[in-house]
Amino acid sequence: MQIKSHFQFSKQQRNGIFLLLLLITIFQCAYFFTEANLANDSLEKEMALNSQDLYVFETEIEALKKIRTEASKPKIYPFNPNFITDFKGYSLGMTTKEIDRLLYYRKQSKWINSVKEFQKVTKVSDSLLAILSPNFKFPEWVTNPKKFNNSYSKTKNKNSTPKSFEEKIDLNTATAFQLKKVNGIGDKLSQRIIKYRNKQKGFHNTIELQEVYGLSSEVIIKIKNQFSIKSPRVINKINLNLSTRDELVTIRYIDYDIAFNIIEERTLRGGYKSIEDLKKVKDFPLNKFEIIKLYLQLD
C-alpha cells in the first residue's frame, strides 16, 4: 500500500514558499544591519561625548597644575638689595659669584643705592635684573633726597643747639631711646648705630658715623651736637713708614693692591712726610681717607 505524503507541493506552491523564505531572509538582514548601524552610531556618539568630557577634564587638570605651580613659587616682596644673604641670593636666581661680589662689596661698608649700581657690582644679567629690580626698595633719603632734606630743614629740632662737652652724652654708652631724640633718627637708624658700635667694640671717632648706612650728613651733625665720644675705642695704630703689606691690609678699605701701591709710593718718596701724602697713591680710596687715617701714624 502506498502512503501519500502530506508535504507534497505543487511547483507554484514551492515557488511561493521559496519567495517567502527569501523575503524573510532579506528582512532579517535588513533588520540586523539597521541595528548594527544604530549601535555604531550610538557608540560613536558615546565616544565623542567621552572624548569631549576627557578634553574638559584634562583642561581642568592643566589649569589646576598651573595654579599649584604658581602658588608653589616663592613670592618676592620688596627688599633692600644691600641686605641680600647667600640663601636669599640663591632663591632669587643669582649665581655664587654674583652673590660673592655683593657680599665683598658690602664687607667694605659700601652701599648700593641704585639698580644700575647693583648690576655694576654683581654683574647679573639683564634678564635677571629685569625680574629683580622691580622689587628693590631703597630708603627714601636715596630715592627722594630732595624731599628728605626738605622735610628736615622744615622741622625744628629742639636738640639742634650744640651742647658743651660736659653736657653731651657719650656715644659709646648711648641707648636707642637717647639716640631717637635726635631729629631724623628712628628705630632702624638707632639700631644700626648701636649694631655698628657693638661690632667695632665702640666708636673711636665721630667720623665713623659715616659708616652707618642711612645717616645723612645733616643727621650726623645733629648727633655731634648732642653726643661726643668720652670713652673712645683703643686702636693699635700702624706706623705708615714701617708697615708691611700684611699689616696694611688689616685696615678697612685697603686691599693687597692698594697696600702694594702705598709701599711703592713710600719707597719712591723715601718715606712719607705726612699721612695726607696717601691721597697721591694710585687707586687710593679717597672717600675713605678719614676712616683709614684713624689706623695710621708716622714716626
C-alpha positions in Angstrom: 0.0 0.0 0.0 1.5 3.3 -1.0 1.3 6.1 1.7 0.5 9.6 0.3 2.8 12.4 1.6 1.2 15.4 3.2 4.2 17.6 2.2 3.9 17.4 -1.4 3.6 20.9 -3.0 3.0 21.9 -6.5 5.6 23.9 -8.4 3.7 27.1 -7.8 3.5 26.5 -4.1 7.2 25.7 -3.9 8.0 28.9 -5.7 5.8 30.8 -3.2 7.4 29.2 -0.2 10.9 30.0 -1.6 9.9 33.6 -2.2 8.6 33.8 1.3 11.8 32.5 2.8 13.8 34.9 0.6 11.7 37.8 1.8 12.1 36.7 5.5 15.9 36.4 5.0 16.0 39.9 3.3 14.0 41.4 6.2 16.2 39.7 8.8 19.4 41.0 7.1 18.0 44.5 6.8 17.0 44.4 10.5 20.4 43.2 11.5 22.3 45.9 9.5 19.9 48.6 10.8 20.5 47.6 14.4 24.3 47.4 13.8 24.3 50.9 12.2 22.3 52.2 15.1 24.6 50.6 17.6 27.6 52.0 15.8 26.1 55.5 15.7 25.3 55.2 19.4 28.8 54.1 20.1 30.4 56.8 18.0 28.2 59.4 19.8 29.2 58.0 23.2 32.9 58.0 22.2 32.6 61.6 21.0 30.9 62.6 24.3 33.6 60.7 26.2 36.3 62.4 24.3 34.8 65.8 24.9 34.5 65.0 28.6 38.1 63.8 28.7 39.3 67.0 27.0 37.4 69.1 29.5 38.8 67.0 32.4 42.4 67.3 31.0 41.9 71.1 30.6 40.8 71.4 34.2 43.8 69.3 35.4 46.2 71.5 33.5 44.6 74.6 35.0 44.9 73.2 38.5 48.6 72.3 37.8 49.3 75.9 36.7 47.6 77.3 39.8 49.6 74.9 42.0 52.8 75.7 40.3 52.3 79.5 40.7 51.3 79.0 44.3 54.5 77.0 45.0 56.7 79.7 43.5 58.4 81.8 46.3 56.8 85.2 46.5 59.2 88.1 46.2 58.4 91.0 48.4 60.1 94.4 48.2 63.6 94.3 49.7 66.7 96.3 50.0 69.4 94.6 47.8 72.1 95.7 50.2 70.9 93.0 52.7 70.8 90.0 50.3 72.2 86.9 52.1 73.6 83.7 50.5 70.3 82.0 50.8 68.2 85.0 49.6 70.5 85.4 46.6 70.3 81.7 45.7 66.5 81.8 45.9 66.4 84.9 43.7 68.4 83.0 41.0 71.8 84.7 41.5 75.0 82.7 40.9 77.5 82.1 43.7 80.0 84.5 42.0 77.3 87.3 41.8 76.4 86.8 45.5 80.1 86.8 46.5 80.7 90.1 44.6 77.8 91.7 46.5 78.9 90.4 49.9 82.5 91.5 49.3 81.3 95.0 48.3 79.2 95.2 51.5 82.0 93.9 53.6 83.9 97.1 52.7 80.9 99.0 54.2 79.9 100.2 50.7 76.3 100.6 49.9 74.3 100.1 46.7 71.9 102.9 46.0 70.6 102.2 42.5 69.6 99.4 40.1 72.4 100.4 37.8 74.9 100.2 40.7 73.6 96.8 41.7 74.3 95.4 38.2 77.7 97.0 38.1 78.7 95.4 41.4 77.1 91.9 40.9 77.3 91.7 37.1 73.9 90.0 36.9 72.4 89.5 33.5 69.9 92.0 32.1 67.1 89.3 32.2 67.6 88.6 35.9 67.9 92.3 36.7 64.6 92.9 34.9 63.0 90.3 37.3 64.6 91.5 40.5 64.8 95.3 40.1 61.0 96.0 40.4 61.2 94.6 43.9 64.2 96.7 45.0 63.3 99.1 47.9 65.8 101.8 48.7 65.5 104.2 51.7 63.6 107.4 51.0 66.7 109.5 51.5 68.2 107.7 48.5 65.1 107.6 46.2 64.0 111.1 47.1 66.8 113.1 48.7 65.3 116.5 47.9 62.1 115.7 49.8 64.1 114.0 52.6 66.3 117.0 53.1 63.4 119.5 52.9 61.4 117.6 55.5 64.3 118.0 57.9 65.0 121.6 57.0 61.4 122.5 57.7 61.3 120.7 61.1 62.6 122.4 64.2 64.8 120.2 66.2 64.7 121.1 69.9 68.0 119.3 70.3 69.7 121.3 67.4 71.6 123.6 69.7 75.2 122.3 70.3 75.9 121.3 73.9 79.2 121.6 75.8 81.4 118.6 76.1 80.3 118.0 79.7 76.6 118.2 78.7 76.9 115.8 75.8 76.1 112.1 76.1 78.8 109.5 75.5 78.1 108.0 72.1 79.6 104.7 73.2 77.1 104.3 76.0 74.0 106.0 74.5 70.8 104.0 74.4 68.5 103.7 71.4 66.0 105.8 73.3 68.5 108.6 73.7 69.6 108.4 70.1 66.0 108.6 68.9 65.7 112.0 70.5 67.8 113.4 67.6 65.5 114.5 64.8 66.0 112.2 61.8 66.7 109.1 63.9 64.1 106.4 64.3 64.0 102.8 65.4 66.0 101.5 62.4 68.8 104.1 62.5 69.2 103.9 66.2 69.6 100.1 66.0 72.1 100.4 63.1 74.2 102.9 65.1 74.3 100.5 68.1 74.9 97.5 65.9 77.9 99.2 64.3 79.2 100.3 67.7 78.9 96.8 69.1 80.6 95.3 66.0 83.5 97.7 66.2 83.6 97.4 70.0 82.9 101.1 70.4 83.5 104.3 68.4 87.0 105.8 68.2 85.9 109.0 66.4 82.6 110.5 65.3 83.8 110.3 61.7 82.9 106.7 61.9 79.2 107.7 61.9 79.6 108.0 58.1 79.9 104.2 58.1 76.3 103.7 59.4 74.0 103.2 56.4 71.2 105.7 56.2 72.8 108.5 58.2 72.8 111.7 56.2 75.4 114.4 56.8 72.7 116.7 58.3 71.7 114.0 60.9 75.4 113.3 61.7 75.8 117.0 62.5 72.8 116.8 64.9 74.3 113.7 66.6 77.6 115.6 67.1 75.7 118.4 68.7 74.3 116.1 71.3 76.8 113.3 71.7 80.6 113.0 72.0 83.0 110.1 72.5 84.2 110.2 76.0 85.4 106.6 76.1 87.0 106.0 72.7 87.8 102.6 71.4 91.5 101.9 71.6 93.2 101.5 68.2 96.7 100.0 67.8 97.9 102.3 65.1 100.3 101.1 62.3 103.4 103.1 61.5 102.9 104.2 57.9 106.7 104.3 57.2 107.5 100.9 58.7 104.4 98.9 57.9 104.4 95.7 55.8 101.8 94.9 53.2 100.2 92.2 55.5 99.9 94.9 58.2 98.3 97.4 55.9 95.6 95.0 54.6 94.3 94.7 58.1 93.0 98.3 57.7 89.5 98.6 56.3 89.3 99.6 52.7 92.9 98.7 52.0 93.4 95.5 49.9 96.7 94.0 48.7 96.8 96.1 45.5 96.4 99.3 47.4 98.9 98.2 50.1 101.4 97.4 47.3 100.9 100.9 45.8 101.3 102.5 49.3 104.7 100.8 49.8 105.8 101.5 46.3 105.0 105.2 46.7 106.7 105.2 50.1 109.9 103.8 48.5 109.9 106.4 45.8 109.4 109.2 48.3 112.0 107.9 50.7 109.2 107.7 53.4 106.0 109.7 53.9 106.3 113.1 55.5 102.5 113.3 56.1 99.6 110.9 56.2 98.0 113.3 53.7 100.5 112.1 51.1 98.4 108.9 50.9 96.0 110.8 48.7 98.5 110.7 45.9 98.8 106.9 46.0 97.4 105.1 42.9 93.8 103.8 43.4 93.7 105.0 47.0 90.0 105.3 48.2 89.9 109.0 48.8 86.3 108.9 50.0 87.5 106.7 52.9 90.7 108.6 53.8 89.4 110.0 57.1 88.5 106.4 58.3 91.8 104.9 57.1 93.7 107.7 58.8 92.4 106.6 62.2 94.5 103.5 62.0 97.8 105.1 60.9 100.6 107.1 62.5 104.0 108.5 61.5 107.3 108.4 63.5 
